[in-house]
Amino acid sequence: MKQKIWMLPDKAEFLRQRTRKLKAVGAASDALVRDFFDTWETVAAYGIAAPQIGSSIRAFIWKGQEMDEPEVIINPKIIRWYGEVKDYDGCLSVPGFYCPTRRAREIEVMGWTATGEPFRRKYVDFDARILQHEIDHLDGVLFIDRIDAVDEGYSLAEGPPNEAGEPTVVHVPASEDLKAFVRRFQRPIPGHALIW
């Protein structure tokens, strides 16, 4: 069933909770997988974590750059990470605010497929960034916790049309009200940013 995306400020307490690992796939995970796919079609995102649709199960749906269809990952765990890149981040649960975050350039993840098959895979660049963002959600961490400075944040606005007459999107500095909102809910991660 299509679910509403849980956002700040109303769902702040739930979004900050750690999710629970599944011992086995079954009715609960099957229902969550259906909800993920039903909700996926209604939002523009690279991933949706279970807490964002009101579930405390350790799972998310995502779609990488080379994937034809999104996939669900259950019980993910980052077991290795390499390098560091500071790049774009944004979140359906923190609408209208974008800011660069520091994330590992390459990660190795263990987890289960939606049918309970175990896997171990490496992800790089933007795909690694998506998975790190979604796994953070499962630990109650939001991307705003990983930013260096709220003042680096921005919003998106419609820009001048391109040569074909199509609208463009431009970055505009985040308003003072939006920055204050982010600061209110931010829980900066102490020390080096690449901590899970």
N, CA, C and O of each residue as an XYZ file, in Angstrom:
784
protein
N       0.835     -1.177      0.000
C       0.000      0.000      0.000
C       0.889      1.253      0.000
O       1.907      1.302      0.690
N       0.494      2.244     -0.770
C       1.249      3.500     -0.810
C       1.256      4.137      0.573
O       0.219      4.240      1.229
N       2.441      4.563      1.005
C       2.594      5.189      2.310
C       3.014      6.644      2.154
O       3.640      7.020      1.163
N       2.667      7.439      3.125
C       3.092      8.839      3.157
C       4.525      8.891      3.678
O       4.886      8.115      4.563
N       5.344      9.791      3.144
C       6.716      9.962      3.615
C       6.692     10.725      4.936
O       6.095     11.796      5.038
N       7.352     10.154      5.948
C       7.436     10.788      7.259
C       8.543     11.832      7.227
O       9.645     11.566      6.745
N       8.242     13.031      7.747
C       9.164     14.159      7.642
C       9.323     14.879      8.978
O       8.534     14.713      9.908
N      10.387     15.691      9.026
C      10.528     16.656     10.109
C       9.505     17.764      9.859
O       9.214     18.051      8.698
N       8.955     18.388     10.871
C       9.232     18.181     12.285
C       8.346     17.133     12.946
O       8.681     16.632     14.020
N       7.208     16.791     12.314
C       6.207     15.953     12.973
C       6.723     14.579     13.382
O       6.361     14.078     14.447
N       7.558     13.965     12.558
C       7.997     12.600     12.823
C       9.454     12.533     13.285
O      10.111     11.504     13.124
N       9.953     13.622     13.855
C      11.369     13.687     14.250
C      11.750     12.575     15.216
O      12.794     11.945     15.053
N      10.928     12.332     16.205
C      11.274     11.320     17.211
C      11.388      9.932     16.586
O      12.326      9.194     16.888
N      10.453      9.573     15.726
C      10.499      8.248     15.086
C      11.679      8.143     14.132
O      12.352      7.113     14.101
N      11.945      9.184     13.355
C      13.052      9.150     12.392
C      14.406      9.014     13.093
O      15.381      8.600     12.466
N      14.479      9.353     14.367
C      15.733      9.279     15.125
C      15.938      7.934     15.828
O      16.948      7.743     16.506
N      15.015      7.021     15.679
C      15.146      5.712     16.337
C      15.916      4.731     15.454
O      15.839      4.780     14.227
N      16.659      3.841     16.108
C      17.331      2.766     15.382
C      16.295      1.698     15.014
O      15.382      1.406     15.787
N      16.457      1.129     13.831
C      15.540      0.081     13.389
C      16.012     -1.271     13.919
O      17.128     -1.405     14.422
N      15.138     -2.264     13.794
C      15.483     -3.604     14.291
C      15.758     -4.548     13.126
O      15.103     -4.494     12.085
N      16.749     -5.418     13.335
C      17.077     -6.414     12.327
C      15.988     -7.471     12.254
O      15.363     -7.809     13.259
N      15.774     -7.981     11.069
C      14.852     -9.101     10.900
C      15.618    -10.393     11.113
O      16.773    -10.517     10.705
N      14.965    -11.360     11.757
C      15.584    -12.680     11.925
C      15.331    -13.556     10.710
O      16.117    -14.451     10.397
N      14.224    -13.286     10.032
C      13.877    -14.038      8.819
C      12.840    -13.239      8.048
O      12.089    -12.456      8.630
N      12.803    -13.441      6.731
C      11.762    -12.778      5.942
C      10.445    -13.492      6.192
O      10.421    -14.684      6.502
N       9.359    -12.761      6.055
C       8.039    -13.338      6.312
C       6.977    -12.302      6.047
O       7.156    -11.420      5.207
N       5.864    -12.403      6.761
C       4.720    -11.526      6.503
C       5.075    -10.059      6.674
O       4.678     -9.228      5.857
N       5.828     -9.724      7.742
C       6.169     -8.319      7.995
C       7.030     -7.753      6.878
O       6.787     -6.646      6.397
N       8.041     -8.517      6.467
C       8.920     -8.010      5.406
C       8.198     -7.994      4.063
O       8.427     -7.091      3.257
N       7.331     -8.972      3.804
C       6.573     -8.988      2.543
C       5.674     -7.755      2.435
O       5.579     -7.141      1.373
N       5.015     -7.398      3.543
C       4.147     -6.214      3.539
C       4.976     -4.955      3.326
O       4.564     -4.053      2.596
N       6.151     -4.891      3.968
C       7.012     -3.723      3.812
C       7.515     -3.607      2.369
O       7.560     -2.508      1.817
N       7.890     -4.723      1.765
C       8.357     -4.701      0.373
C       7.254     -4.172     -0.537
O       7.523     -3.357     -1.420
N       6.016     -4.623     -0.337
C       4.891     -4.113     -1.139
C       4.725     -2.605     -0.933
O       4.531     -1.854     -1.890
N       4.804     -2.175      0.330
C       4.678     -0.741      0.620
C       5.795      0.048     -0.057
O       5.552      1.120     -0.610
N       7.017     -0.479     -0.015
C       8.135      0.196     -0.677
C       7.845      0.416     -2.157
O       7.971      1.536     -2.653
N       7.461     -0.633     -2.858
C       7.238     -0.520     -4.299
C       6.033      0.361     -4.625
O       6.066      1.120     -5.594
N       4.961      0.265     -3.820
C       3.792      1.113     -4.050
C       4.127      2.590     -3.822
O       3.627      3.460     -4.534
N       4.967      2.865     -2.838
C       5.345      4.243     -2.518
C       6.377      4.769     -3.505
O       6.367      5.953     -3.840
N       7.259      3.909     -3.969
C       8.343      4.299     -4.884
C       7.810      5.064     -6.089
O       8.401      6.056     -6.516
N       6.703      4.604     -6.625
C       6.147      5.215     -7.834
C       5.619      6.620     -7.609
O       5.349      7.336     -8.573
N       5.466      7.033     -6.351
C       4.824      8.314     -6.054
C       5.796      9.411     -5.641
O       5.379     10.547     -5.413
N       7.092      9.091     -5.539
C       8.074     10.088     -5.110
C       9.249     10.123     -6.075
O       9.499      9.158     -6.797
N       9.958     11.229     -6.082
C      11.183     11.344     -6.869
C      12.342     11.226     -5.891
O      12.683     12.184     -5.198
N      12.945     10.039     -5.841
C      14.019      9.794     -4.876
C      14.935      8.698     -5.388
O      14.577      7.933     -6.284
N      16.125      8.637     -4.804
C      17.058      7.551     -5.101
C      16.869      6.399     -4.126
O      17.311      5.280     -4.388
N      16.212      6.669     -3.000
C      15.986      5.628     -2.014
C      14.936      6.055     -1.009
O      14.673      7.243     -0.823
N      14.340      5.058     -0.363
C      13.386      5.282      0.720
C      13.704      4.254      1.797
O      13.697      3.052      1.534
N      13.982      4.723      3.001
C      14.256      3.825      4.125
C      12.962      3.537      4.883
O      12.031      4.343      4.880
N      12.922      2.380      5.530
C      11.716      1.968      6.248
C      11.191      3.021      7.224
O       9.980      3.235      7.273
N      12.054      3.692      8.010
C      11.502      4.701      8.927
C      10.777      5.836      8.212
O       9.909      6.481      8.800
N      11.118      6.083      6.964
C      10.474      7.169      6.225
C       9.037      6.836      5.842
O       8.282      7.717      5.431
N       8.655      5.565      5.975
C       7.255      5.192      5.735
C       6.654      4.527      6.977
O       5.692      3.763      6.893
N       7.256      4.843      8.142
C       6.656      4.439      9.410
C       6.954      3.041      9.880
O       6.231      2.520     10.729
N       7.995      2.407      9.362
C       8.348      1.047      9.781
C       9.680      1.057     10.529
O      10.588      1.810     10.177
N       9.791      0.231     11.549
C      11.041      0.138     12.312
C      11.880     -1.067     11.894
O      12.777     -1.483     12.628
N      11.594     -1.630     10.718
C      12.374     -2.753     10.187
C      13.614     -2.217      9.482
O      13.562     -1.173      8.831
N      14.727     -2.931      9.612
C      16.005     -2.520      9.014
C      16.018     -2.885      7.526
O      16.498     -3.951      7.139
N      15.478     -1.977      6.700
C      15.370     -2.240      5.264
C      15.178     -0.923      4.522
O      14.763      0.079      5.104
N      15.487     -0.942      3.227
C      15.223      0.209      2.369
C      15.081     -0.244      0.930
O      15.472     -1.353      0.566
N      14.510      0.642      0.113
C      14.435      0.431     -1.327
C      15.313      1.500     -1.966
O      15.394      2.627     -1.477
N      15.970      1.132     -3.068
C      16.823      2.104     -3.754
C      16.952      1.724     -5.218
O      16.624      0.608     -5.620
N      17.435      2.671     -6.002
C      17.705      2.395     -7.406
C      19.008      3.086     -7.777
O      19.119      4.310     -7.705
N      19.994      2.285     -8.175
C      21.292      2.809     -8.572
C      21.300      3.287    -10.007
O      20.329      3.114    -10.743
N      22.409      3.889    -10.391
C      22.505      4.500    -11.707
C      22.420      3.497    -12.853
O      21.924      3.841    -13.926
N      22.886      2.280    -12.657
C      22.890      1.286    -13.731
C      21.760      0.269    -13.597
O      21.755     -0.743    -14.298
N      20.805      0.527    -12.708
C      19.733     -0.431    -12.443
C      18.482     -0.081    -13.237
O      18.123      1.090    -13.358
N      17.821     -1.097    -13.777
C      16.562     -0.889    -14.486
C      15.389     -0.738    -13.526
O      14.456      0.020    -13.788
N      15.444     -1.460    -12.422
C      14.364     -1.465    -11.435
C      14.937     -1.250    -10.044
O      16.086     -1.610     -9.788
N      14.158     -0.671     -9.144
C      14.638     -0.538     -7.760
C      14.690     -1.904     -7.081
O      14.031     -2.852     -7.507
N      15.487     -1.984     -6.019
C      15.557     -3.224     -5.242
C      15.465     -2.907     -3.762
O      15.792     -1.804     -3.324
N      15.015     -3.891     -3.000
C      14.912     -3.779     -1.553
C      16.093     -4.506     -0.933
O      16.438     -5.615     -1.341
N      16.703     -3.876      0.048
C      17.792     -4.494      0.810
C      17.357     -4.559      2.266
O      16.893     -3.571      2.836
N      17.513     -5.738      2.857
C      17.129     -5.990      4.242
C      18.388     -6.265      5.062
O      19.319     -6.914      4.586
N      18.406     -5.769      6.285
C      19.518     -5.965      7.225
C      20.879     -5.559      6.650
O      21.843     -6.312      6.789
N      20.982     -4.397      6.011
C      22.270     -4.010      5.444
C      23.278     -3.636      6.521
O      22.927     -3.112      7.578
N      24.540     -3.920      6.220
C      25.623     -3.531      7.126
C      26.834     -3.175      6.278
O      27.254     -3.955      5.423
N      27.392     -1.994      6.518
C      28.634     -1.602      5.842
C      29.782     -2.269      6.569
O      29.978     -2.065      7.767
N      30.549     -3.078      5.826
C      31.646     -3.796      6.470
C      33.025     -3.238      6.099
O      34.006     -3.493      6.797
N      33.097     -2.479      5.003
C      34.343     -1.815      4.621
C      34.014     -0.532      3.886
O      32.990     -0.433      3.211
N      34.902      0.457      4.025
C      34.734      1.695      3.277
C      36.100      2.252      2.920
O      37.075      2.066      3.648
N      36.153      2.943      1.779
C      37.407      3.459      1.246
C      37.198      4.860      0.699
O      36.153      5.160      0.120
N      38.183      5.707      0.880
C      38.158      7.036      0.295
C      37.095      7.928      0.900
O      36.304      7.501      1.742
N      37.091      9.162      0.460
C      36.095     10.118      0.938
C      35.782     11.106     -0.171
O      36.674     11.563     -0.886
N      34.492     11.430     -0.305
C      34.030     12.401     -1.288
C      32.999     13.293     -0.608
O      32.128     12.822      0.124
N      33.118     14.592     -0.866
C      32.104     15.526     -0.364
C      31.260     15.938     -1.554
O      31.763     16.513     -2.520
N      29.948     15.634     -1.474
C      29.081     15.876     -2.625
C      27.642     16.059     -2.154
O      27.348     16.004     -0.960
N      26.761     16.274     -3.113
C      25.328     16.522     -2.943
C      24.664     15.544     -1.978
O      24.992     14.358     -1.954
N      23.727     16.057     -1.184
C      22.853     15.219     -0.366
C      21.545     15.966     -0.151
O      21.521     17.194     -0.070
N      20.482     15.222     -0.061
C      19.156     15.770      0.214
C      18.280     14.631      0.698
O      18.685     13.471      0.631
N      17.096     14.937      1.181
C      16.278     13.887      1.788
C      14.801     14.247      1.731
O      14.421     15.396      1.956
N      13.978     13.258      1.430
C      12.529     13.460      1.431
C      12.020     13.861      2.814
O      11.004     14.546      2.925
N      12.721     13.438      3.868
C      12.280     13.734      5.229
C      12.725     15.110      5.720
O      12.286     15.569      6.775
N      13.595     15.766      4.956
C      14.038     17.132      5.252
C      13.787     17.947      3.975
O      14.734     18.341      3.294
N      12.531     18.193      3.657
C      12.201     18.750      2.339
C      12.747     20.155      2.120
O      12.745     20.995      3.019
N      13.218     20.384      0.885
C      13.624     21.711      0.472
C      15.026     22.126      0.838
O      15.444     23.233      0.498
N      15.771     21.272      1.523
C      17.133     21.616      1.944
C      18.110     20.605      1.374
O      17.901     19.396      1.475
N      19.173     21.107      0.777
C      20.230     20.264      0.202
C      21.559     20.798      0.698
O      21.714     21.999      0.918
N      22.520     19.896      0.872
C      23.825     20.330      1.361
C      24.831     19.207      1.107
O      24.473     18.031      1.189
N      26.081     19.552      0.801
C      27.084     18.499      0.620
C      27.367     17.771      1.934
O      27.348     18.369      3.010
N      27.627     16.478      1.823
C      28.058     15.673      2.970
C      29.314     14.903      2.589
O      29.590     14.676      1.410
N      30.063     14.511      3.598
C      31.239     13.666      3.387
C      30.805     12.213      3.526
O      30.220     11.813      4.533
N      31.104     11.444      2.503
C      30.768     10.021      2.522
C      31.915      9.240      1.905
O      32.747      9.794      1.186
N      31.947      7.957      2.194
C      32.968      7.092      1.600
C      32.739      6.989      0.100
O      31.597      6.947     -0.357
N      33.816      6.948     -0.659
C      33.706      6.812     -2.115
C      33.343      5.399     -2.520
O      32.673      5.196     -3.533
N      33.776      4.417     -1.739
C      33.500      3.012     -2.042
C      33.160      2.295     -0.743
O      33.801      2.515      0.285
N      32.152      1.441     -0.797
C      31.764      0.667      0.382
C      31.533     -0.787      0.001
O      31.274     -1.114     -1.158
N      31.632     -1.640      0.995
C      31.253     -3.047      0.842
C      30.133     -3.308      1.843
O      30.251     -2.982      3.024
N      29.051     -3.897      1.357
C      27.842     -4.083      2.160
C      27.436     -5.547      2.178
O      27.487     -6.237      1.160
N      27.033     -6.006      3.353
C      26.391     -7.315      3.500
C      24.922     -7.064      3.808
O      24.573     -6.083      4.465
N      24.071     -7.954      3.332
C      22.651     -7.830      3.624
C      21.876     -8.970      2.999
O      22.451     -9.973      2.577
N      20.561     -8.803      2.943
C      19.675     -9.784      2.319
C      18.907     -9.113      1.203
O      18.646     -7.911      1.246
N      18.548     -9.896      0.208
C      17.604     -9.437     -0.802
C      16.197     -9.477     -0.200
O      16.022     -9.932      0.930
N      15.212     -9.013     -0.935
C      13.828     -9.016     -0.461
C      13.321    -10.425     -0.187
O      12.383    -10.609      0.589
N      13.938    -11.427     -0.825
C      13.516    -12.820     -0.603
C      14.370    -13.529      0.450
O      14.225    -14.733      0.661
N      15.247    -12.792      1.103
C      16.036    -13.377      2.183
C      17.345    -14.001      1.763
O      18.000    -14.658      2.572
N      17.749    -13.809      0.500
C      19.029    -14.347      0.043
C      20.164    -13.443      0.516
O      20.132    -12.239      0.265
N      21.172    -14.003      1.200
C      22.278    -13.158      1.649
C      23.165    -12.731      0.482
O      23.299    -13.455     -0.504
N      23.764    -11.557      0.603
C      24.699    -11.089     -0.428
C      25.793    -10.258      0.229
O      25.675     -9.816      1.372
N      26.854    -10.065     -0.536
C      27.957     -9.181     -0.158
C      28.412     -8.500     -1.438
O      28.845     -9.172     -2.374
N      28.318     -7.141     -1.497
C      28.616     -6.418     -2.727
C      29.409     -5.150     -2.445
O      29.386     -4.608     -1.340
N      30.114     -4.694     -3.481
C      30.805     -3.408     -3.425
C      30.008     -2.390     -4.223
O      29.411     -2.714     -5.250
N      30.008     -1.148     -3.733
C      29.342     -0.039     -4.404
C      30.316      1.133     -4.449
O      31.085      1.341     -3.511
N      30.282      1.897     -5.536
C      31.190      3.029     -5.668
C      30.431      4.290     -6.061
O      29.311      4.242     -6.569
N      31.085      5.419     -5.807
C      30.631      6.735     -6.236
C      29.180      7.004     -5.817
O      28.848      6.846     -4.642
N      28.314      7.404     -6.747
C      26.975      7.837     -6.369
C      26.148      6.702     -5.763
O      25.367      6.937     -4.840
N      26.307      5.483     -6.265
C      25.580      4.355     -5.678
C      25.992      4.147     -4.216
O      25.145      3.886     -3.362
N      27.284      4.262     -3.936
C      27.763      4.136     -2.547
C      27.157      5.236     -1.678
O      26.798      5.001     -0.524
N      27.050      6.423     -2.234
C      26.468      7.558     -1.506
C      25.003      7.283     -1.155
O      24.569      7.549     -0.034
N      24.253      6.755     -2.108
C      22.836      6.445     -1.850
C      22.717      5.429     -0.716
O      21.941      5.630      0.219
N      23.479      4.348     -0.794
C      23.375      3.317      0.239
C      23.773      3.843      1.614
O      23.132      3.513      2.612
N      24.825      4.658      1.676
C      25.221      5.214      2.971
C      24.110      6.088      3.558
O      23.848      6.042      4.760
N      23.466      6.872      2.714
C      22.366      7.720      3.161
C      21.224      6.865      3.726
O      20.694      7.163      4.797
N      20.851      5.812      3.010
C      19.737      4.965      3.455
C      20.095      4.177      4.713
O      19.259      4.033      5.605
N      21.306      3.673      4.796
C      21.730      2.933      5.995
C      21.758      3.871      7.196
O      21.402      3.468      8.303
N      22.177      5.118      6.989
C      22.114      6.098      8.078
C      20.696      6.198      8.629
O      20.509      6.212      9.846
N      19.692      6.267      7.750
C      18.299      6.338      8.211
C      17.976      5.195      9.165
O      17.247      5.387     10.138
N      18.511      4.015      8.897
C      18.200      2.842      9.715
C      18.826      2.931     11.105
O      18.452      2.193     12.016
N      19.785      3.847     11.254
C      20.433      4.080     12.549
C      19.973      5.382     13.198
O      20.555      5.826     14.188
N      18.933      5.989     12.643
C      18.420      7.229     13.209
C      19.249      8.454     12.877
O      19.135      9.482     13.544
N      20.089      8.354     11.845
C      20.948      9.462     11.435
C      20.368     10.087     10.170
O      20.022      9.379      9.224
N      20.264     11.405     10.158
C      19.814     12.140      8.982
C      21.010     12.805      8.318
O      22.029     13.046      8.965
N      20.890     13.102      7.033
C      22.024     13.679      6.317
C      22.469     15.004      6.921
O      23.640     15.367      6.813
N      21.554     15.730      7.556
C      21.919     17.009      8.169
C      22.901     16.829      9.320
O      23.553     17.790      9.728
N      23.017     15.615      9.847
C      23.995     15.338     10.906
C      25.411     15.249     10.354
O      26.377     15.365     11.108
N      25.544     15.046      9.057
C      26.849     14.834      8.439
C      27.364     16.048      7.657
O      28.411     15.967      7.014
N      26.644     17.166      7.705
C      27.106     18.333      6.955
C      28.153     19.094      7.767
O      28.114     19.110      8.997
N      29.091     19.726      7.054
C      30.135     20.503      7.724
C      29.595     21.819      8.265
O      29.968     22.244      9.359
N      28.715     22.467      7.501
C      28.178     23.765      7.915
C      26.803     23.974      7.282
O      26.628     23.785      6.078
N      25.842     24.362      8.099
C      24.492     24.616      7.602
C      24.509     25.720      6.542
O      23.675     25.728      5.637
N      25.455     26.642      6.657
C      25.526     27.745      5.693
C      25.877     27.279      4.280
O      25.705     28.040      3.327
N      26.366     26.046      4.124
C      26.624     25.495      2.785
C      25.341     24.997      2.127
O      25.343     24.637      0.949
N      24.251     24.977      2.881
C      22.991     24.445      2.373
C      22.348     25.344      1.344
O      22.610     26.545      1.293
N      21.502     24.747      0.522
C      20.818     25.481     -0.533
C      19.450     24.870     -0.792
O      19.148     23.768     -0.336
N      18.643     25.594     -1.519
C      17.353     25.127     -2.003
C      17.412     25.120     -3.526
O      18.380     25.594     -4.121
N      16.384     24.587     -4.141
C      16.304     24.566     -5.604
C      15.201     25.512     -6.061
O      14.146     25.623     -5.437
N      15.478     26.180     -7.159
C      14.487     27.103     -7.727
C      14.507     26.977     -9.247
O      15.476     26.491     -9.831
N      13.438     27.415     -9.866
C      13.395     27.380    -11.327
C      14.280     28.488    -11.879
O      14.175     29.649    -11.484
N      15.157     28.098    -12.803
C      16.057     29.053    -13.423
C      15.568     29.467    -14.799
O      14.467     29.103    -15.213
N      16.390     30.229    -15.504
C      15.991     30.657    -16.850
C      15.905     29.461    -17.790
O      16.591     28.461    -17.579
N      15.087     29.549    -18.806
C      14.966     28.431    -19.755
C      16.299     28.196    -20.477
O      17.075     29.125    -20.703
N      16.537     26.937    -20.830
C      17.735     26.621    -21.603
C      17.496     26.956    -23.076
O      16.466     27.534    -23.422
N      18.439     26.597    -23.936
C      18.335     26.940    -25.360
C      17.110     26.324    -26.024
O      16.586     26.866    -26.998
N      16.657     25.195    -25.500
C      15.479     24.538    -26.063
C      14.172     25.098    -25.474
O      13.082     24.644    -25.819
N      14.302     26.095    -24.575
C      13.121     26.687    -23.976
C      12.587     25.919    -22.779
O      11.520     26.244    -22.258
N      13.325     24.893    -22.337
C      12.882     24.098    -21.184
C      13.356     24.761    -19.897
O      14.423     25.374    -19.874
N      12.576     24.647    -18.827
C      12.994     25.258    -17.564
C      14.243     24.562    -17.009
O      14.462     23.376    -17.258
N      15.035     25.288    -16.276
C      16.218     24.735    -15.617
C      16.049     24.881    -14.114
O      15.168     25.598    -13.641
N      16.890     24.202    -13.382
C      16.880     24.274    -11.925
C      18.201     24.880    -11.482
O      19.261     24.506    -11.984
N      18.138     25.810    -10.548
C      19.339     26.455    -10.033
C      19.376     26.335     -8.512
O      18.342     26.196     -7.859
N      20.579     26.391     -7.965
C      20.764     26.392     -6.518
C      20.650     27.830     -6.017
O      21.239     28.748     -6.589
N      19.892     28.009     -4.953
C      19.815     29.310     -4.293
C      20.152     29.093     -2.824
O      19.779     28.063     -2.261
N      20.842     30.027     -2.192
C      21.188     29.847     -0.780
C      19.936     29.569      0.055
O      18.877     30.153     -0.172
N      20.083     28.670      1.021
C      18.962     28.369      1.919
C      18.592     29.621      2.703
O      19.463     30.394      3.103
N      17.315     29.813      2.918
C      16.853     30.975      3.687
C      17.294     30.828      5.145
O      17.611     29.733      5.609
N      17.305     31.947      5.845
C      17.673     31.915      7.274
C      16.676     31.075      8.064
O      17.067     30.381      9.003
N      15.396     31.124      7.701
C      14.392     30.305      8.390
C      14.663     28.820      8.179
O      14.569     28.029      9.118
N      15.002     28.438      6.942
C      15.291     27.033      6.661
C      16.547     26.577      7.396
O      16.578     25.470      7.934
N      17.574     27.409      7.426
C      18.803     27.052      8.150
C      18.530     26.904      9.645
O      19.079     26.012     10.291
N      17.688     27.771     10.195
C      17.327     27.667     11.613
C      16.562     26.371     11.874
O      16.772     25.716     12.895
N      15.679     26.004     10.953
C      14.928     24.748     11.060
C      15.892     23.558     11.087
O      15.759     22.668     11.927
N      16.859     23.544     10.170
C      17.833     22.451     10.112
C      18.644     22.397     11.402
O      18.839     21.319     11.963
N      19.114     23.541     11.875
C      19.907     23.562     13.118
C      19.104     23.001     14.290
O      19.655     22.341     15.171
N      17.799     23.271     14.292
C      16.942     22.788     15.382
C      16.932     21.265     15.466
O      16.856     20.707     16.561
N      17.007     20.586     14.316
C      16.899     19.124     14.294
C      18.229     18.409     14.061
O      18.290     17.181     14.102
N      19.264     19.155     13.824
C      20.571     18.562     13.538
C      21.174     17.954     14.803
O      21.062     18.512     15.895
N      21.814     16.797     14.630
C      22.583     16.139     15.696
C      23.961     15.822     15.121
O      24.212     14.694     14.696
N      24.852     16.807     15.106
C      26.150     16.581     14.454
C      26.869     15.355     15.005
O      26.895     15.110     16.211
N      27.446     14.602     14.089
C      28.202     13.406     14.455
C      29.594     13.855     14.872
O      30.279     14.508     14.085
N      30.038     13.525     16.088
C      31.350     13.987     16.546
C      32.485     13.307     15.784
O      32.352     12.181     15.305
N      33.596     14.020     15.687
C      34.791     13.436     15.070
C      34.635     13.282     13.577
O      33.879     14.017     12.941
N      35.348     12.329     13.021
C      35.375     12.104     11.590
C      34.003     11.704     11.082
O      33.291     10.934     11.727
N      33.639     12.224      9.936
C      32.274     12.031      9.423
C      31.971     10.600      9.027
O      30.809     10.192      9.048
N      32.989      9.824      8.663
C      32.738      8.466      8.162
C      32.684      7.472      9.326
O      33.568      6.629      9.481
N      31.643      7.588     10.130
C      31.440      6.702     11.278
C      30.083      6.051     11.127
O      29.080      6.731     10.912
N      30.050      4.723     11.240
C      28.770      4.020     11.224
C      28.631      3.221     12.498
O      27.621      2.546     12.696
